[in-house]
């Protein structure tokens, strides 16, 4: 078993003296809003760093979407800096505040305690020909996937050294509770409440219909070996949507829960299920013809 951090929700008073502002790449709207936020902070004697994260900052403000937040999640978690997500488009699962709510939310943070959720993260490393890669971290998911023109993968999977099965599928998704609403959901995996400490293993387009998602306690270690055949010689490891490693015959991917999670500042205006209803269109009637 691996050591693990439990997801939790706390009320905390943040003393803001220095803040990082992260913008969506090459996005004029995000850049303009960043300038307004920086000026607002300056008027309250709070310094800001644009698109730069380092130890000593009191909060990170993300201006963009969930993808922008995912891009900085590993560094934010490593430095234990709380993150406030402001979505400049439709509401996100992580960037849940609207642009017009920015300054009211910031003022509330200055005036009172805020709710912070410690979102569980996953850690993985690749074992290839006796060499272990450096560890990488995921807030949403770690995916082993085939290349576009390849046939199905053969992925022999163990949990705490106990053999489970060899998945024959287009790939495997290992998702955190936060990531359960992402690729995992599209592949038929379950929604998992973000406060739970779990890892979900979901096959992608499995050859056998009996290959179903598995929900595991977060203190388990998962090891998946890639076995090549005459048709598929390589797989790829994708972390939070970014391709990272190639897997060759006999390579193993080791996945555990990270010892640190992402500190996410959450809104009191809307809860998890409100966001689910909004994003998944629960209870929305079909338009009349």
C-alpha positions as CSV (number, residue, x, y, z in Angstrom):
1,X,0.0,0.0,0.0
2,X,1.1,3.6,-0.6
3,X,0.9,6.5,1.8
4,X,-1.9,8.9,0.8
5,X,-3.4,12.2,1.5
6,X,-7.2,12.4,2.2
7,X,-9.3,14.9,0.4
8,X,-10.8,17.3,2.8
9,X,-12.7,20.6,3.1
10,X,-11.6,23.3,5.6
11,X,-12.4,27.0,6.3
12,X,-9.3,29.1,6.3
13,X,-8.5,32.8,6.5
14,X,-6.0,33.8,3.8
15,X,-3.7,36.7,4.4
16,X,-2.9,38.0,0.9
17,X,0.3,39.9,0.4
18,X,1.6,38.3,-2.8
19,X,-0.6,36.6,-5.5
20,X,0.2,34.8,-8.8
21,X,-2.1,35.6,-11.7
22,X,-2.2,32.9,-14.4
23,X,-3.7,33.6,-17.8
24,X,-4.9,31.4,-20.6
25,X,-2.2,31.2,-23.3
26,X,-2.6,33.6,-26.2
27,X,-6.0,34.9,-25.0
28,X,-6.6,38.6,-25.2
29,X,-9.7,38.5,-22.9
30,X,-7.7,36.7,-20.2
31,X,-4.8,39.2,-20.5
32,X,-7.1,42.2,-20.2
33,X,-8.8,40.7,-17.1
34,X,-5.4,40.0,-15.6
35,X,-4.5,43.7,-15.9
36,X,-7.8,44.6,-14.1
37,X,-7.2,42.1,-11.3
38,X,-3.6,43.2,-10.9
39,X,-4.7,46.8,-10.6
40,X,-7.4,45.9,-8.0
41,X,-4.8,44.0,-5.9
42,X,-2.3,46.9,-6.2
43,X,-4.9,49.3,-4.8
44,X,-5.1,47.1,-1.7
45,X,-1.3,46.8,-1.3
46,X,-1.1,43.2,-2.6
47,X,1.6,42.5,-5.1
48,X,1.1,40.2,-8.1
49,X,3.2,38.0,-10.4
50,X,2.0,37.4,-13.9
51,X,2.3,33.8,-15.1
52,X,4.9,32.9,-12.6
53,X,4.5,30.6,-9.6
54,X,7.0,30.2,-6.8
55,X,7.1,29.5,-3.0
56,X,6.0,32.3,-0.8
57,X,2.9,33.3,-2.8
58,X,-0.3,33.4,-0.8
59,X,-2.7,32.4,-3.6
60,X,-2.9,31.7,-7.3
61,X,-5.7,33.2,-9.4
62,X,-6.3,31.3,-12.7
63,X,-8.1,33.2,-15.5
64,X,-9.2,30.8,-18.1
65,X,-10.8,27.4,-18.0
66,X,-10.2,24.0,-16.4
67,X,-7.3,23.3,-18.9
68,X,-5.5,26.4,-17.7
69,X,-5.8,25.3,-14.1
70,X,-4.7,21.8,-14.9
71,X,-1.6,23.2,-16.4
72,X,-0.4,24.7,-13.1
73,X,-1.9,22.2,-10.7
74,X,1.3,20.2,-10.1
75,X,3.3,23.3,-9.2
76,X,0.6,24.8,-7.1
77,X,0.2,21.5,-5.1
78,X,4.0,21.2,-4.6
79,X,4.2,24.7,-3.1
80,X,0.9,24.2,-1.2
81,X,-0.6,27.5,-2.6
82,X,-4.4,27.8,-2.7
83,X,-5.9,28.2,-6.2
84,X,-8.9,30.4,-7.2
85,X,-10.3,29.5,-10.6
86,X,-12.2,32.1,-12.6
87,X,-13.7,30.9,-15.9
88,X,-13.8,33.3,-18.7
89,X,-16.2,31.1,-20.8
90,X,-18.7,28.6,-19.5
91,X,-18.5,27.5,-15.9
92,X,-15.9,24.8,-15.3
93,X,-15.7,22.0,-12.8
94,X,-12.6,23.6,-11.3
95,X,-12.8,27.2,-12.5
96,X,-16.3,27.7,-11.1
97,X,-16.5,31.5,-10.8
98,X,-17.7,33.7,-13.6
99,X,-15.7,36.7,-14.8
100,X,-18.2,39.2,-13.3
101,X,-17.9,37.5,-9.9
102,X,-14.1,38.1,-9.7
103,X,-13.9,41.2,-7.5
104,X,-16.7,40.2,-5.1
105,X,-15.0,36.9,-4.6
106,X,-11.6,38.5,-4.0
107,X,-13.2,41.0,-1.5
108,X,-14.8,38.1,0.4
109,X,-11.4,36.4,0.6
110,X,-9.9,39.5,2.2
111,X,-12.8,39.9,4.6
112,X,-13.6,36.4,5.8
113,X,-12.6,32.8,5.9
114,X,-13.0,30.8,2.7
115,X,-13.7,27.2,1.9
116,X,-10.7,25.2,0.6
117,X,-10.9,21.7,-0.7
118,X,-7.8,19.6,-0.8
119,X,-8.2,17.7,-4.1
120,X,-6.5,14.3,-4.3
121,X,-3.8,14.0,-6.9
122,X,-2.2,11.0,-8.5
123,X,1.5,10.3,-8.9
124,X,3.1,8.0,-11.6
125,X,6.5,6.9,-12.8
126,X,7.6,4.7,-15.7
127,X,9.8,1.7,-15.3
128,X,11.6,0.9,-18.5
129,X,14.5,-1.5,-18.9
130,X,15.4,-1.3,-15.3
131,X,15.3,2.5,-15.2
132,X,12.7,4.6,-13.3
133,X,11.6,7.9,-14.6
134,X,11.1,11.0,-12.4
135,X,7.6,11.1,-10.8
136,X,4.9,13.2,-12.5
137,X,1.5,14.3,-11.0
138,X,-2.0,14.5,-12.2
139,X,-5.1,16.3,-10.9
140,X,-7.5,14.7,-13.3
141,X,-6.2,11.5,-14.8
142,X,-3.3,9.4,-16.1
143,X,-4.1,7.6,-19.3
144,X,-2.3,4.7,-21.2
145,X,-3.5,5.0,-24.8
146,X,-2.8,3.4,-28.1
147,X,-1.7,5.5,-31.1
148,X,-4.3,6.4,-33.7
149,X,-3.6,3.6,-36.2
150,X,-2.6,0.9,-33.7
151,X,-4.8,-2.0,-32.6
152,X,-5.8,-2.8,-29.1
153,X,-3.3,-2.7,-26.2
154,X,-2.6,-5.6,-23.8
155,X,-2.2,-4.1,-20.3
156,X,-1.4,-6.6,-17.5
157,X,-2.5,-4.9,-14.3
158,X,-1.7,-5.6,-10.6
159,X,-3.0,-3.9,-7.5
160,X,-0.7,-4.2,-4.4
161,X,1.2,-6.9,-6.3
162,X,-2.0,-8.9,-6.8
163,X,-2.7,-9.7,-10.4
164,X,-6.1,-8.4,-11.5
165,X,-6.4,-9.0,-15.3
166,X,-4.8,-8.2,-18.6
167,X,-7.0,-5.6,-20.2
168,X,-7.4,-5.8,-24.0
169,X,-8.6,-2.3,-24.8
170,X,-7.7,1.0,-26.6
171,X,-6.3,2.1,-23.2
172,X,-6.8,2.5,-19.5
173,X,-7.8,5.6,-17.6
174,X,-6.7,6.1,-14.0
175,X,-8.7,9.0,-12.6
176,X,-8.9,10.9,-9.3
177,X,-12.3,11.9,-8.0
178,X,-11.8,15.3,-9.6
179,X,-11.0,13.6,-12.9
180,X,-14.1,11.4,-12.7
181,X,-16.0,14.1,-14.7
182,X,-13.5,14.2,-17.5
183,X,-12.3,11.4,-19.8
184,X,-13.4,8.8,-17.3
185,X,-17.0,9.9,-17.6
186,X,-16.9,9.8,-21.4
187,X,-15.5,6.2,-21.3
188,X,-18.4,5.0,-19.1
189,X,-16.8,5.4,-15.7
190,X,-18.6,6.6,-12.6
191,X,-19.0,10.1,-11.2
192,X,-17.1,10.2,-7.9
193,X,-17.7,12.8,-5.2
194,X,-14.5,15.0,-5.0
195,X,-14.2,14.5,-1.2
196,X,-13.7,10.8,-1.5
197,X,-10.2,9.2,-1.5
198,X,-10.3,6.8,-4.5
199,X,-8.7,5.9,-7.7
200,X,-10.9,4.8,-10.6
201,X,-9.6,2.4,-13.3
202,X,-11.6,2.6,-16.5
203,X,-10.9,0.7,-19.7
204,X,-11.2,2.5,-23.0
205,X,-13.3,0.6,-25.5
206,X,-12.5,-2.8,-24.1
207,X,-12.5,-5.9,-26.3
208,X,-14.6,-7.7,-23.6
209,X,-17.9,-6.2,-22.5
210,X,-17.2,-7.7,-19.0
211,X,-14.2,-5.4,-18.6
212,X,-15.8,-2.8,-16.3
213,X,-14.5,0.2,-14.3
214,X,-13.0,-0.5,-10.8
215,X,-13.2,1.9,-7.9
216,X,-10.2,1.4,-5.5
217,X,-9.2,2.9,-2.2
218,X,-6.6,5.6,-2.6
219,X,-4.0,3.8,-0.6
220,X,-3.5,1.1,-3.2
221,X,-0.5,0.9,-5.6
222,X,-1.4,0.1,-9.3
223,X,1.2,-1.3,-11.7
224,X,0.3,-1.8,-15.3
225,X,2.7,-3.6,-17.8
226,X,2.5,-3.0,-21.5
227,X,2.8,-6.2,-23.5
228,X,3.4,-5.6,-27.2
229,X,2.3,-7.9,-30.1
230,X,2.8,-8.1,-33.8
231,X,0.3,-5.2,-34.4
232,X,1.0,-2.8,-31.6
233,X,4.6,-2.1,-30.5
234,X,4.1,1.1,-28.4
235,X,1.6,2.8,-26.1
236,X,1.7,6.3,-24.8
237,X,1.2,7.8,-21.3
238,X,-0.9,11.0,-21.2
239,X,-1.1,13.0,-18.0
240,X,-3.9,15.6,-17.6
241,X,-4.1,15.7,-21.4
242,X,-0.4,16.1,-22.1
243,X,1.4,13.2,-23.8
244,X,4.5,12.4,-21.8
245,X,6.0,8.9,-22.3
246,X,6.1,6.1,-24.8
247,X,5.6,2.6,-23.5
248,X,7.6,-0.3,-25.0
249,X,7.2,-4.0,-24.5
250,X,7.6,-4.8,-20.8
251,X,7.5,-1.2,-19.6
252,X,5.5,-0.7,-16.4
253,X,3.6,2.3,-15.2
254,X,3.3,2.7,-11.5
255,X,0.5,4.8,-10.0
256,X,-0.1,5.8,-6.4
257,X,-1.8,8.7,-4.7
258,X,0.4,11.8,-4.2
259,X,1.2,12.8,-0.7
260,X,0.1,16.4,-1.5
261,X,-3.2,17.5,-3.1
262,X,-4.4,20.7,-4.8
263,X,-5.8,23.3,-2.5
264,X,-8.8,24.6,-4.4
265,X,-10.7,27.7,-3.2
266,X,-14.4,26.9,-3.8
267,X,-17.4,29.2,-4.1
268,X,-20.2,29.3,-1.5
269,X,-22.5,30.4,-4.3
270,X,-22.7,27.0,-6.0
271,X,-22.0,23.5,-4.7
272,X,-20.7,20.4,-6.5
273,X,-24.2,19.2,-7.6
274,X,-25.1,22.6,-8.9
275,X,-22.1,22.5,-11.1
276,X,-22.9,19.0,-12.2
277,X,-26.5,20.0,-13.2
278,X,-25.1,22.9,-15.1
279,X,-22.3,21.0,-17.0
280,X,-24.2,17.8,-17.6
281,X,-27.6,19.4,-18.3
282,X,-29.4,17.3,-15.7
283,X,-33.1,18.1,-15.6
284,X,-33.1,20.1,-18.8
285,X,-36.0,19.3,-21.1
286,X,-35.5,18.8,-24.8
287,X,-36.4,21.8,-26.9
288,X,-39.8,21.8,-28.5
289,X,-39.9,21.0,-32.2
